[in-house]
């Protein structure tokens, strides 16, 4: 596998409080961040990963390049959701962190989560992409939450930054599949990855990690537990939604039945009396 230094840029703007992804956009991206870290470190023991947030008042490096997942977690726990998206400055700070990597043989990559509107214009993004490309920085983008607003801009950015298919753009609308599940099967982590828009990949959320080889069975036990709990929460949520839908549909059906019975009852009141007499 390629020897890489990867900076993961997370979105911690106010938009990340939204609950359209389990359990919130922020929590969904952090679970996906764990998957990305494990994938990178397991693919090559000399790979390193860093963490940066680019919401709030501006970009902040939460963890410098490391192979210690504990440092990534520690940095993530210090993050607060606030402010707005600072996409361009976040990318530039991540690139600066990669420039100071200890092992200069490592190729440079940024994986950025975009879950809030990107303020920059297409021209500004094109200029940024050309700068990153010139500095040999590959950029993978996980576009979710505000895909209807950001997709056109990010597609333009990707078309400029992409060099011999070294960068990827994955757009993930809200749906039954968990965010990390789609990321794990995308071209960002899997060579010749699945088409995100192509429907079922042959397994469901309930058996993710149990009947396939997407996750390393020797992954960190704490991460495995977190993923298992996340799946259980998703299953419970789906069951609750199914129950709520059933409750909403049931009264409407009963009302239809009652309405259908009103006319014969009004026409023949004696029939009701006879039925009651029969019961006694």
KETORLUM-152040 format. One record per atom (N, C-alpha, C, O, CB): x, y, z; residue in one letter. Coordinates in steps of 0.02 Angstrom, whole numbers, padded with zeros to 5 digits, always signed. Atoms other than C-alpha are relative to their C-alpha. Glycine has a CB too. Example, Ala and Ser with C-alpha at 12.3 -4.5 7.8 and 13.67 -1.06 7.14 Angstrom:
residues 2
+00045-00059+00000A +00615-00225+00390A +00045+00060+00000A +00097+00059+00033A -00050+00001+00062A -00042-00059-00003S +00684-00053+00357S -00039+00055+00037S -00014+00110+00045S +00020+00023-00071S 
//
This chain:
residues 280
+00042-00061+00000X +00000+00000+00000X +00043+00063+00000X +00102+00061+00019X -00047+00000+00061X -00035-00064+00004X +00048+00182-00026X +00017+00025+00070X -00023+00020+00116X -00042+00051-00039X -00020-00031-00063X +00145+00266+00113X -00027+00071+00002X -00009+00112-00041X +00078-00001+00008X +00036-00064-00001X +00038+00415+00164X +00000+00034+00067X +00003+00002+00120X -00070-00011-00023X +00017-00041-00058X +00018+00556+00286X -00067+00032-00016X -00075+00064-00067X +00057+00055+00015X +00069-00022+00013X -00166+00601+00302X -00024+00047+00054X -00020+00031+00114X -00047-00060-00006X +00034-00045-00047X -00249+00750+00383X -00075-00006-00011X -00099+00003-00067X +00024+00074-00008X +00073+00003+00003X -00434+00726+00422X -00027+00067+00025X -00015+00086+00082X -00028-00060+00042X +00029-00065-00018X -00527+00892+00423X -00074-00010+00015X -00113-00028-00030X +00010+00053-00057X +00070+00009-00019X -00691+00886+00519X -00036+00067+00004X -00007+00118+00022X -00005-00037+00068X +00043-00060-00002X -00833+01010+00509X -00033+00004+00069X -00072-00041+00087X -00055-00003-00058X +00031-00008-00066X -00883+01074+00681X -00041+00065+00004X -00046+00096+00056X +00053+00000+00055X +00043-00060+00002X -00996+01218+00626X -00068-00016+00031X -00082-00074+00046X -00009+00025-00073X +00066+00008-00032X -01170+01244+00698X -00045-00049-00039X -00089-00081-00009X -00035+00067+00005X +00041+00046+00041X -01246+01143+00554X +00008-00072+00023X -00035-00114+00009X +00019+00007-00073X -00014+00069-00019X -01169+00987+00630X -00042-00025+00058X -00038-00083+00077X +00073-00007+00018X +00047+00021-00052X -01300+00985+00768X -00060-00037-00029X -00096-00071+00007X -00022+00060+00041X +00059+00030+00031X -01431+00926+00643X -00001-00075+00008X +00050-00108+00006X -00002+00018-00075X +00008+00071-00013X -01501+00753+00674X -00022-00041-00060X -00051-00095-00051X -00048-00010+00054X +00021+00038+00059X -01531+00698+00494X +00046-00059-00014X +00030-00101-00056X -00002+00045-00060X -00044+00058+00002X -01384+00577+00513X +00007-00024+00072X +00013+00018+00117X +00070+00016-00033X -00003+00028-00067X -01374+00460+00663X +00067+00016+00034X +00119+00007+00002X -00011-00076-00002X +00056-00029-00035X -01362+00527+00795X -00006+00075-00016X -00060+00104-00011X +00007-00011+00076X -00004-00067+00028X -01307+00698+00733X +00051-00002-00056X +00088-00051-00063X +00019+00054+00055X -00050-00003+00053X -01203+00752+00585X +00071-00005+00029X +00115-00038+00002X -00007+00065-00041X -00067+00000-00031X -01056+00781+00702X +00020-00070+00023X +00075-00093+00009X +00001+00048+00060X -00015+00068-00024X -01066+00609+00784X +00010-00048-00058X +00053-00092-00054X -00056-00025+00046X -00006+00043+00059X -01088+00526+00615X +00069+00007-00032X +00100-00042-00052X -00055+00016-00052X -00066-00010+00031X -00929+00605+00547X +00056-00025+00046X +00108-00048+00021X +00010+00075-00016X -00052+00024-00045X -00831+00560+00704X +00007-00076-00003X +00062-00103+00002X -00014+00022+00071X -00003+00073+00008X -00878+00376+00686X +00036-00017-00065X +00076-00064-00067X -00071-00031+00001X -00034+00011+00064X -00823+00385+00504X +00074+00016+00005X +00115-00016-00027X -00033+00044-00054X -00071-00017-00010X -00661+00468+00560X +00038-00059+00031X +00095-00072+00012X +00006+00062+00046X -00031+00059-00031X -00624+00315+00668X +00014-00053-00052X +00067-00085-00052X -00045-00028+00055X -00008+00049+00053X -00650+00202+00518X +00058+00018-00045X +00098-00024-00063X -00065-00007-00041X -00054-00024+00045X -00534+00308+00410X +00068-00010+00033X +00115-00033+00001X -00010+00073-00018X -00064+00008-00036X -00398+00308+00543X +00022-00073-00001X +00080-00088-00018X -00006+00025+00072X -00017+00070-00003X -00404+00119+00563X +00022-00026-00069X +00069-00064-00075X -00060-00041+00025X -00017+00022+00068X -00401+00093+00374X +00070+00022-00019X +00109-00017-00047X -00051+00027-00050X -00065-00027+00020X -00250+00205+00348X +00058-00034+00038X +00108-00052+00008X +00002+00075+00012X -00054+00029-00041X -00146+00135+00492X +00007-00075-00014X +00063-00101-00015X -00014+00012+00074X -00004+00072+00014X -00190-00047+00454X +00028-00015-00069X +00059-00067-00079X -00069-00031+00006X -00025+00012+00067X -00147-00029+00270X +00076+00007-00005X +00108-00025-00047X -00032+00049-00049X -00073-00007-00002X +00031+00026+00311X +00020+00025+00070X -00001+00079+00090X +00026+00049-00056X -00017-00020-00070X +00107+00032+00487X +00039+00065+00005X +00043+00094+00059X +00041-00055+00032X -00037-00062-00001X +00211+00183+00437X -00043+00060-00020X -00018+00117-00022X +00060-00005-00046X +00046-00055+00014X +00059+00286+00389X -00014+00040+00063X -00014+00013+00118X -00065-00026-00031X +00018-00042-00057X +00014+00432+00501X -00063+00040-00018X -00077+00054-00076X +00058+00048+00019X +00063-00036+00010X -00150+00526+00525X -00004+00057+00051X +00014+00048+00109X -00062-00048+00009X +00010-00057-00044X -00187+00697+00598X -00073+00023-00003X -00110+00001-00047X +00046+00059-00018X +00070-00022-00004X -00350+00785+00644X -00002+00076+00007X +00036+00107+00044X -00036-00033+00059X +00008-00072+00000X -00407+00963+00613X -00074+00017-00004X -00112-00017-00039X +00039+00033-00059X +00069-00024+00006X -00571+01056+00639X +00002+00068-00035X +00049+00106-00026X -00035+00006+00069X -00002-00063+00037X -00619+01201+00527X -00066+00040+00006X -00083+00080-00038X +00015-00013-00073X +00059-00040-00015X -00780+01268+00602X +00018+00053+00052X +00075+00078+00053X -00059-00044+00026X -00014-00049-00053X -00796+01388+00749X +00024+00066-00028X -00005+00092-00076X +00052-00028+00047X -00028-00064+00022X -00692+01545+00730X +00054-00009-00052X +00080+00040-00079X +00026+00039+00059X -00052+00013+00049X -00567+01460+00616X +00031-00069+00011X +00015-00103+00059X +00054+00053+00003X -00031+00067-00004X -00461+01303+00586X +00042-00009+00064X +00073+00038+00088X +00044-00012-00061X -00039+00017-00059X -00381+01217+00734X +00027-00071-00007X -00012-00118-00017X -00042+00007+00065X -00030+00066+00003X -00259+01071+00731X -00012-00035+00067X +00012-00013+00119X +00077+00004-00016X +00018+00036-00061X -00327+00945+00857X +00051-00054+00017X +00061-00071+00075X -00070-00031-00007X -00052+00050-00010X -00193+00814+00832X +00049+00003-00059X +00028+00001-00117X -00030-00071+00008X -00049+00003+00053X -00031+00819+00735X +00004-00072-00026X -00027-00116+00003X +00070+00025+00024X -00004+00066+00031X +00014+00670+00625X +00025-00052+00049X +00076-00043+00082X +00047+00003-00061X -00015+00052-00050X +00017+00511+00729X -00027-00067-00023X -00069-00070-00069X -00029+00019+00069X +00030+00067+00011X -00017+00324+00727X -00035-00023+00063X -00056-00081+00068X +00055-00051-00021X +00032+00014-00064X -00091+00332+00902X -00072+00025-00001X -00083+00086-00001X +00040+00032+00059X +00070-00020+00003X -00281+00331+00897X -00022+00038+00062X -00068+00079+00058X -00044-00062-00009X +00016-00036-00061X -00286+00393+01076X +00009+00075-00007X -00030+00114+00021X +00043-00026+00057X -00011-00072+00010X -00215+00561+01021X -00055+00030-00043X -00075+00087-00033X +00070+00011-00033X +00055-00024+00042X -00348+00577+00888X -00063+00009+00043X -00097+00060+00037X -00014-00050-00058X +00059-00004-00044X -00485+00541+01017X +00006+00059+00047X -00042+00095+00059X -00008-00065+00039X -00010-00055-00047X -00410+00663+01140X -00012+00067-00034X -00043+00112-00004X +00072-00002+00029X +00011-00062+00036X -00409+00800+01009X -00073+00011-00016X -00099+00067-00012X +00040+00001-00063X +00071-00005+00018X -00587+00761+00955X -00043+00020+00059X -00092+00057+00051X -00025-00067-00028X +00039-00016-00060X -00651+00773+01134X +00004+00073+00019X -00039+00098+00056X +00023-00043+00058X -00008-00071-00016X -00588+00952+01145X -00039+00045-00048X -00042+00106-00038X +00073+00018-00002X +00035-00039+00051X -00692+01005+00995X -00069+00022+00024X -00104-00016+00057X -00006-00040-00064X +00066-00026-00015X -00845+01115+01018X -00034+00020-00065X -00003+00047-00110X +00004+00060+00050X +00039-00019+00059X -00983+01141+00891X -00018+00074+00005X -00052+00095+00052X -00064-00044-00007X +00014-00072-00001X -00993+01326+00848X +00020+00031-00068X +00055+00000-00107X +00036+00035+00058X -00022-00038+00057X -00975+01455+00712X -00022-00028-00067X -00074-00062-00072X +00074+00005+00000X +00018+00020+00068X -00975+01421+00526X +00059-00034-00035X +00114-00040-00007X -00023+00060-00040X -00049+00035+00041X -00879+01330+00390X +00055+00046-00025X +00041+00100-00053X -00036-00034-00059X -00058-00037+00027X -00702+01392+00347X +00038-00047-00045X +00094-00068-00029X +00046+00029+00058X -00027+00053+00043X -00667+01274+00203X +00070+00014-00025X +00116-00026-00015X -00047-00011-00058X -00065-00016+00031X -00523+01361+00114X +00057+00004+00051X +00110-00025+00041X -00004+00066-00038X -00053-00007-00051X -00425+01408+00270X +00014-00068+00033X +00070-00082+00052X -00020+00052+00053X -00010+00067-00029X -00454+01232+00340X +00044-00043-00044X +00089-00078-00018X -00067-00033+00010X -00041+00039+00047X -00380+01152+00184X +00073+00024+00002X +00119-00017+00001X -00028+00006-00072X -00068-00027+00000X -00230+01269+00189X +00038-00017+00064X +00098-00032+00062X -00002+00076-00009X -00032+00018-00063X -00194+01236+00373X +00018-00075+00000X +00071-00095+00024X -00045+00017+00061X -00013+00071+00005X -00209+01048+00342X +00061-00014-00045X +00102-00056-00029X -00062-00038-00027X -00057+00008+00045X -00086+01063+00197X +00065+00021+00034X +00117-00009+00023X -00011+00042-00064X -00060-00022-00037X +00035+01158+00309X +00022-00053+00050X +00082-00065+00059X -00015+00067+00037X -00017+00054-00047X +00025+01019+00439X +00033-00058-00037X +00080-00089-00010X -00064-00025+00037X -00030+00053+00040X +00065+00892+00302X +00070+00018-00023X +00114-00025-00027X -00044-00016-00061X -00066-00023+00022X +00212+00996+00243X +00053-00013+00053X +00111-00024+00036X -00002+00075-00018X -00047+00010-00055X +00292+00975+00415X +00003-00073+00023X +00027-00086+00078X -00019+00045+00058X -00004+00071-00018X +00275+00785+00416X +00073-00020+00007X +00116+00005-00029X -00035-00044-00053X -00069+00021-00013X +00431+00698+00482X +00027-00042-00057X +00085-00036-00076X +00004-00039+00065X -00022+00044+00054X +00438+00568+00344X -00019+00031-00067X -00077+00027-00087X -00031-00072+00008X +00014-00035+00063X +00452+00664+00180X -00016-00048-00057X -00038-00026-00111X +00059+00044-00018X +00016+00049+00052X +00432+00502+00082X -00075-00011-00005X -00101-00030-00057X +00036-00067+00014X +00072+00009-00001X +00249+00496+00133X -00034+00047-00050X -00017+00106-00053X -00028+00012+00071X +00041-00043+00042X +00127+00560+00002X -00050+00037+00044X -00064+00015+00099X -00037-00042-00056X +00042-00043-00041X +00009+00696+00062X -00073-00006-00021X -00089-00004-00080X +00023+00073-00005X +00071+00006+00014X -00179+00677+00077X -00041+00036+00054X -00025+00033+00113X -00021-00074-00005X +00048-00030-00046X -00321+00776+00154X -00068-00032-00013X -00090-00037-00070X -00004+00079-00010X +00069+00025+00006X -00491+00696+00189X -00043+00049+00039X -00037+00056+00100X -00007-00074+00029X +00039-00053-00031X -00618+00832+00224X -00075-00017+00000X -00103-00036-00052X +00012+00067-00036X +00073+00008-00007X -00796+00814+00289X -00032+00069-00011X -00011+00118+00020X -00019-00030+00071X +00035-00063+00013X -00913+00948+00222X -00074-00010+00015X -00110-00041-00024X +00011+00025-00074X +00070+00010-00021X -01079+00954+00316X -00037+00065+00009X -00090+00067+00041X -00002-00039+00064X +00033-00065-00004X -01121+01139+00302X +00017+00039-00064X +00063+00020-00099X +00024+00040+00064X -00010-00036+00063X -01132+01267+00160X +00071+00027-00008X +00098+00058+00039X -00050+00056-00006X -00065-00027+00016X -00967+01311+00078X -00009+00071-00026X -00045+00082-00075X +00038-00045-00053X +00011-00071+00017X -00956+01502+00068X +00039+00022-00061X +00018+00067-00097X +00019+00043+00059X -00043-00021+00054X -00817+01513-00060X -00033-00008-00069X -00074-00053-00079X +00065-00039+00001X +00025+00005+00068X -00858+01544-00243X +00037-00054-00038X +00089-00079-00015X +00006+00068-00036X -00034+00051+00041X -00813+01420-00380X +00069+00023-00022X +00115-00018-00025X -00043-00017-00061X -00066-00026+00020X -00670+01533-00436X +00050-00005+00057X +00108-00024+00046X -00006+00073-00023X -00044+00005-00058X -00598+01539-00261X +00020-00073+00013X +00077-00087+00030X -00034+00029+00063X -00014+00071-00010X -00612+01350-00246X +00047-00026-00054X +00091-00068-00040X -00065-00040+00001X -00044+00021+00055X -00530+01326-00416X +00072+00022+00013X +00119-00015+00000X -00026+00029-00067X -00067-00026-00015X -00383+01435-00363X +00032-00042+00056X +00092-00058+00052X -00005+00074+00022X -00025+00041-00055X -00365+01335-00201X +00020-00069-00025X +00072-00095-00006X -00053-00006+00055X -00014+00067+00026X -00372+01169-00295X +00064+00000-00040X +00104-00047-00035X -00059-00024-00044X -00062-00004+00040X -00235+01224-00416X +00062+00005+00046X +00114-00025+00032X -00003+00060-00048X -00056-00007-00048X -00125+01274-00268X +00016-00066+00033X +00074-00085+00039X -00018+00053+00054X -00011+00065-00032X -00150+01106-00181X +00030-00051-00049X +00073-00090-00031X -00066-00026+00029X -00024+00046+00052X -00120+01011-00343X +00074+00013-00014X +00113-00034-00024X -00041+00008-00065X -00070-00019+00012X +00043+01107-00371X +00045-00026+00055X +00102-00043+00044X +00007+00076-00006X -00038+00024-00058X +00099+01055-00196X -00006-00075+00011X +00015-00101+00062X -00022+00036+00062X +00007+00073-00002X +00056+00871-00233X -00041-00024+00060X -00023-00073+00092X +00069-00032+00002X +00045+00020-00054X -00084+00863-00104X -00064-00028-00030X -00099+00007-00066X -00015+00061+00047X +00063+00030+00022X -00226+00743-00142X -00054+00016+00051X -00041+00019+00111X +00008-00078-00009X +00055-00018-00046X -00396+00787-00070X -00061-00043-00015X -00086-00045-00071X -00018+00075-00007X +00063+00038+00003X -00543+00671-00036X -00054+00040+00037X -00041+00066+00092X +00008-00071+00032X +00054-00039-00029X -00709+00755+00001X -00060-00044+00016X -00084-00081-00028X -00021+00058-00046X +00061+00035-00020X -00855+00680+00098X -00054+00053+00007X -00056+00090+00056X +00009-00041+00067X +00051-00052+00006X -01004+00788+00050X -00066-00027+00026X -00095-00072-00004X -00007+00025-00074X +00062+00024-00029X -01157+00764+00161X -00037+00056+00035X -00008+00108+00051X +00015-00057+00050X +00040-00049-00038X -01298+00859+00245X -00026+00058-00042X -00086+00070-00043X +00041+00028+00055X +00020-00057+00042X -01299+01010+00127X +00020-00013-00072X +00043+00032-00107X +00033+00065+00026X -00023+00019+00067X -01266+00915-00034X -00036+00039-00055X -00007+00050-00109X -00011-00074-00010X +00036-00037+00051X -01400+01011-00129X +00032+00069-00013X +00026+00096-00068X -00074+00009+00020X -00032-00066+00006X -01303+01173-00098X +00072-00007-00023X +00096+00033-00063X -00002+00036+00067X -00073+00004+00010X -01123+01111-00106X +00023-00042-00059X +00079-00032-00083X +00030-00028+00060X -00024+00049+00049X -01118+00975-00239X +00031+00032-00062X +00085+00012-00083X -00057-00044-00021X -00026-00031+00061X -01094+01087-00391X +00069+00031+00012X +00115+00023-00029X -00049+00054-00026X -00064-00031-00017X -00953+01185-00307X +00055-00052+00011X +00110-00046-00015X -00006+00044+00063X -00050+00051-00017X -00866+01030-00241X +00018-00043-00061X +00075-00066-00066X -00027-00045+00055X -00015+00036+00062X -00879+00941-00409X +00051+00039-00041X +00097+00011-00070X -00064-00013-00041X -00047-00043+00035X -00789+01089-00488X +00069-00004+00033X +00120-00011+00000X -00025+00072-00002X -00063+00005-00038X -00656+01085-00351X +00034-00066-00014X +00094-00069-00026X -00014+00008+00076X -00027+00067+00010X -00634+00898-00373X +00029-00008-00071X +00081-00040-00080X -00053-00053+00012X -00023+00007+00069X -00616+00911-00562X +00068+00033-00010X +00107+00012-00054X -00051+00031-00048X -00064-00035+00006X -00469+01031-00539X +00054-00036+00041X +00110-00044+00017X -00007+00073+00024X -00050+00031-00044X -00381+00944-00393X +00018-00070-00021X +00074-00093-00007X -00026-00001+00072X -00011+00070+00017X -00397+00769-00464X +00057-00008-00050X +00057+00023-00103X -00064-00030-00028X -00059+00012+00042X -00233+00707-00538X +00010-00075-00007X +00033-00108+00040X +00063+00034+00030X -00005+00073+00012X -00236+00532-00615X -00040-00038+00052X -00018-00090+00077X +00073-00022+00001X +00047+00033-00045X -00382+00486-00502X +00028-00009+00071X +00015-00059+00103X -00020-00067-00028X -00028+00004-00068X -00287+00522-00340X -00044+00033+00052X -00031+00027+00112X +00069+00031+00001X +00046-00033-00046X -00430+00623-00264X -00071-00024-00015X -00087-00045-00070X +00005+00077-00007X +00068+00027+00007X -00612+00576-00235X -00052+00046+00032X -00038+00082+00080X -00004-00070+00032X +00058-00036-00028X -00781+00656-00203X -00056-00050+00010X -00079-00082-00037X -00022+00059-00046X +00055+00046-00017X -00915+00554-00114X -00056+00042+00029X -00048+00074+00081X +00023-00056+00049X +00059-00037-00023X -01088+00632-00094X -00048-00049+00032X -00068-00098+00001X -00034+00039-00058X +00041+00047-00039X -01196+00549+00040X -00062+00036+00026X -00059+00071+00076X +00041-00029+00059X +00062-00029-00025X -01377+00606+00058X -00026-00039+00060X -00006-00096+00070X -00054+00002-00055X +00029+00038-00056X -01476+00558+00215X -00038-00061-00026X -00069-00058-00079X -00047+00045+00042X +00034+00061+00022X -01545+00383+00204X +00009-00056+00051X +00033-00044+00106X +00026-00023-00067X -00004+00056-00047X -01552+00211+00283X +00071-00023+00016X +00083-00053+00068X -00039-00058-00028X -00069+00021-00011X -01365+00182+00267X +00036+00050+00045X +00028+00110+00038X +00038-00008-00067X -00038-00042-00045X -01252+00248+00404X +00057+00034-00038X +00083+00007-00087X +00028-00041+00060X -00052-00038+00035X -01124+00379+00353X +00065-00039-00005X +00095-00043-00058X +00012+00067+00036X -00064+00036+00001X -00972+00275+00403X -00003-00062-00044X +00047-00083-00072X +00020-00019+00071X +00009+00059+00040X -01043+00125+00313X +00012+00016-00074X +00045-00022-00110X -00070-00030+00010X -00009-00021+00070X -01048+00219+00147X +00073+00019-00012X +00102+00003-00063X -00046+00059-00017X -00070-00020+00006X -00875+00294+00177X +00045-00062-00005X +00092-00063-00044X +00021+00044+00060X -00041+00061-00002X -00803+00121+00215X -00001-00038-00066X +00047-00073-00082X -00023-00046+00055X +00005+00037+00064X -00862+00054+00047X +00010+00046-00060X +00000+00025-00117X -00068-00033-00004X -00010-00048+00054X -00821+00209-00055X +00070-00004-00028X +00114-00038-00001X -00015+00071+00024X -00066-00001+00032X -00674+00242-00170X +00053+00035+00043X +00112+00030+00029X -00005+00035-00068X -00048-00033-00045X -00595+00345-00030X +00042-00052+00037X +00102-00043+00048X -00037+00045+00050X -00035+00051-00038X -00550+00187+00066X +00007-00066-00037X +00050-00107-00019X -00037-00013+00064X -00002+00063+00036X -00580+00047-00059X +00019+00013-00072X -00013+00052-00106X -00067-00037+00005X -00020-00008+00070X -00489+00034-00224X -00055-00026-00044X -00082-00080-00033X +00067-00037-00014X +00056+00017+00043X -00618+00031-00362X -00063-00010+00041X -00100-00059+00033X +00015-00064-00041X +00055+00006-00048X -00748+00064-00227X -00069-00003-00032X -00076+00008-00092X +00002+00057+00048X +00068+00006+00023X -00935+00041-00241X -00028+00068-00019X -00004+00120+00003X -00044-00032+00054X +00037-00060+00017X -01050+00168-00319X -00048+00016+00056X -00092-00023+00071X -00038-00008-00068X +00041-00018-00057X -01129+00260-00174X -00073+00004-00017X -00116-00010+00024X +00024+00065+00030X +00069-00008+00020X -01286+00293-00272X -00031-00063-00026X -00088-00062-00051X -00006+00054-00051X +00022+00061+00033X -01304+00114-00327X -00043-00046+00042X -00055-00102+00021X +00057-00037-00023X +00046+00041-00039X -01416+00050-00188X +00036-00047+00046X +00087-00029+00076X -00044-00039-00046X -00023+00048-00049X -01383-00106-00086X +00068-00029-00019X +00079-00046-00078X -00050-00055+00009X -00066+00029+00012X -01204-00169-00069X +00002-00074+00020X +00056-00104+00020X +00052+00039+00038X +00001+00070-00017X -01260-00342-00016X -00002-00014+00074X +00002-00072+00095X +00059-00033-00029X +00006+00010-00072X -01273-00313+00170X -00036+00059+00029X -00037+00113-00001X +00068-00010+00033X +00037-00054-00032X -01376-00208+00290X +00035+00024+00061X +00086-00004+00082X -00070-00022+00017X -00031-00028-00060X -01338-00103+00441X +00003-00051+00056X +00048-00050+00098X -00038+00062+00023X +00003+00049-00054X -01387-00248+00552X +00056-00050+00000X +00075-00076+00052X -00064-00036-00002X -00054+00049+00001X -01248-00361+00490X +00066+00031-00021X +00113-00005-00041X -00018-00057-00047X -00063-00033+00018X -01114-00230+00454X +00056-00021+00047X +00050-00017+00108X -00009+00077+00002X -00057+00022-00040X -00948-00297+00511X -00007-00071+00024X +00041-00098+00052X +00009+00045+00059X +00009+00068-00024X -01022-00468+00547X +00005-00050-00057X +00033-00104-00048X -00067-00007+00033X -00001+00047+00055X -01043-00547+00376X +00041+00023-00058X +00029+00000-00114X -00069-00014-00022X -00041-00025+00054X -00913-00454+00274X +00069+00018+00026X +00081+00014+00086X -00032+00060-00034X -00069-00013-00018X -00730-00404+00272X +00018+00074-00006X +00076+00091-00015X +00047-00041-00042X -00013-00071+00008X -00749-00215+00263X +00042+00026+00057X +00087+00067+00047X -00065+00039-00006X -00038-00022-00058X -00683-00190+00439X +00050-00054+00021X +00037-00114+00016X -00048+00016+00059X -00051+00046-00024X -00524-00267+00506X -00024-00032+00065X -00041+00003+00112X +00067+00037+00011X +00023+00033-00062X -00574-00400+00636X +00046+00013+00059X +00026+00003+00117X -00005-00074-00012X -00048-00014-00054X -00419-00350+00735X +00001+00074+00019X +00049+00098+00049X +00070-00023-00020X +00002-00071-00015X -00473-00169+00750X -00003+00013+00075X -00015-00033+00115X -00061+00033-00035X +00001-00020-00070X -00467-00075+00914X -00066-00022+00033X -00119-00006+00007X +00010+00076+00007X +00061+00024-00033X -00591-00156+01037X -00049+00055+00018X -00110+00046+00012X +00017-00039+00062X +00044-00056-00017X -00658+00013+01094X -00038+00025-00061X -00097+00043-00057X +00040+00058+00031X +00033-00022+00061X -00694+00062+00915X -00053-00050-00021X -00108-00032-00041X +00051+00010-00057X +00048+00052+00018X -00778-00105+00881X -00063+00005+00043X -00119-00003+00018X +00031-00070+00007X +00057-00008-00045X -00888-00079+01034X -00042+00060-00019X -00104+00057-00019X +00023+00006+00073X +00035-00061+00020X -00932+00097+00979X -00042-00011-00062X -00099+00012-00067X +00049+00058-00011X +00037+00014+00061X -00983+00035+00808X -00059-00045+00013X -00113-00036-00015X +00046-00033-00052X +00055+00046-00016X -01087-00105+00882X -00057+00039+00034X -00116+00028+00017X +00025-00057+00047X +00051-00040-00033X -01178+00018+00995X -00036+00046-00050X -00096+00056-00046X +00031+00042+00057X +00030-00043+00051X -01205+00134+00847X -00050-00039-00042X -00104-00013-00058X +00054+00029-00045X +00045+00042+00039X -01284-00008+00749X -00063-00017+00039X -00119-00017+00012X +00034-00065-00022X +00058+00015-00042X -01396-00054+00895X -00046+00061+00006X -00107+00054+00005X +00023-00022+00070X +00039-00061-00003X -01452+00128+00909X -00039+00010-00065X -00097+00029-00065X +00045+00061+00013X +00033-00008+00065X -01490+00132+00723X -00058-00049-00007X -00111-00032-00032X +00050-00011-00057X +00053+00050+00003X -01591-00029+00736X -00060+00021+00042X -00118+00015+00022X +00026-00069+00023X +00054-00023-00044X -01690+00041+00883X -00038+00058-00031X -00099+00062-00026X +00028+00020+00068X +00032-00057+00032X -01722+00202+00788X -00047-00022-00055X -00102+00004-00061X +00054+00048-00027X +00042+00024+00055X -01788+00108+00637X -00063-00034+00027X -00117-00026-00002X +00039-00049-00044X +00058+00033-00030X -01902+00003+00749X -00049+00051+00027X -00110+00043+00020X +00022-00048+00056X +00044-00053-00025X -01969+00161+00833X -00038+00035-00056X -00097+00048-00051X +00040+00051+00040X +00032-00034+00056X -02003+00244+00667X -00054-00044-00031X -00107-00020-00051X +00052+00018-00053X +00049+00046+00028X -02092+00088+00604X -00063-00002+00044X -00119-00003+00020X +00030-00071-00006X +00056+00000-00047X -02200+00085+00762X -00041+00064-00005X -00102+00062-00002X +00025-00010+00071X +00035-00064+00006X -02241+00270+00745X -00041+00004-00064X -00097+00030-00064X +00051+00057+00003X +00038+00000+00063X -02291+00248+00563X -00062-00043+00005X -00115-00026-00021X +00044-00025-00057X +00056+00045-00008X -02402+00102+00611X -00056+00033+00041X -00115+00024+00026X +00022-00066+00033X +00050-00034-00042X -02488+00207+00746X -00035+00055-00039X -00095+00065-00029X +00034+00029+00062X +00031-00054+00039X -02517+00351+00625X -00048-00028-00052X -00100+00003-00066X +00054+00041-00034X +00043+00030+00051X -02591+00236+00493X -00062-00032+00029X -00115-00032-00003X +00040-00051-00040X +00055+00037-00030X -02703+00138+00612X -00063+00044+00011X -00117+00022-00008X +00021-00029+00066X +00060-00041-00011X -02822+00282+00664X -00036+00018-00065X -00097+00018-00068X +00018+00064+00036X +00032-00018+00063X -02851+00333+00483X -00041-00057-00028X -00094-00045-00057X +00053+00022-00050X +00037+00058+00024X -02904+00156+00439X -00064-00010+00040X -00116-00027+00012X +00043-00062+00003X +00058+00008-00043X -03022+00148+00588X -00053+00052-00017X -00113+00037-00017X +00020+00004+00074X +00048-00053+00017X -03099+00314+00541X -00038-00016-00064X -00097-00003-00070X +00036+00067-00008X +00033+00019+00063X -03134+00249+00366X -00053-00053+00013X -00107-00050-00017X +00052-00027-00050X +00048+00053-00016X -03220+00096+00439X -00061+00029+00034X -00118+00012+00018X +00032-00054+00045X +00055-00031-00037X -03325+00202+00558X -00044+00040-00047X -00106+00039-00043X +00027+00045+00056X +00038-00040+00047X -03374+00320+00419X -00044-00044-00045X -00100-00025-00062X +00046+00043-00043X +00038+00046+00042X -03429+00172+00314X -00059-00030+00035X -00107-00051+00003X +00045-00054-00026X +00054+00031-00038X -03539+00107+00453X -00054+00050+00021X -00108+00030+00041X +00028-00034+00062X +00047-00051-00024X -03624+00272+00492X -00065-00001-00040X -00119+00005-00011X +00031+00069-00003X +00060-00003+00042X -03744+00266+00344X -00049-00056+00015X -00108-00041+00026X +00021-00003-00073X +00049+00052-00016X -03821+00094+00376X -00029+00007+00070X -00087-00010+00082X +00031-00068-00007X +00025-00009-00069X -03834+00135+00562X -00055+00053+00002X -00105+00046+00038X +00058+00021+00047X +00050-00054+00000X -03930+00296+00524X -00065-00023-00033X -00119-00002-00013X +00028+00062-00037X +00060+00022+00035X -04048+00208+00405X -00042-00047+00041X -00104-00046+00037X +00020-00034-00065X +00038+00052-00036X -04096+00068+00523X +00023-00001+00072X +00066-00040+00091X +00010-00069-00032X -00018-00003-00070X -04086+00115+00706X -00021-00062+00038X +00009-00080+00088X -00030+00061+00033X +00026+00058-00035X -04185-00038+00755X +00048-00059-00002X +00046-00102+00041X -00066-00021-00030X -00047+00056+00006X -04048-00153+00697X +00048-00001+00058X +00066-00054+00083X +00039+00003-00066X -00045-00004-00057X -03934-00089+00836X -00034-00025+00063X -00004-00059+00105X +00025+00072+00009X +00037+00021-00060X -04069-00118+00966X -00007-00075+00002X +00002-00105+00055X -00069+00033+00003X +00008+00073+00003X -04099-00295+00909X +00065-00035+00017X +00065-00086+00051X -00023-00021-00069X -00066+00030-00014X -03912-00333+00916X +00015+00003+00075X +00042-00044+00104X +00055+00036-00040X -00013-00005-00072X -03901-00269+01094X -00044-00048+00039X -00022-00077+00088X -00011+00071+00024X +00045+00047-00033X -04054-00371+01143X +00027-00071-00006X +00021-00111+00040X -00070+00004-00030X -00026+00068+00011X -03972-00523+01068X +00058-00015+00046X +00067-00071+00070X +00022-00010-00073X -00058+00010-00045X -03815-00495+01172X -00023-00017+00071X +00008-00057+00106X +00045+00063+00001X +00024+00013-00068X -03919-00493+01331X -00037-00066+00003X -00061-00086+00056X -00046+00057+00025X 
//
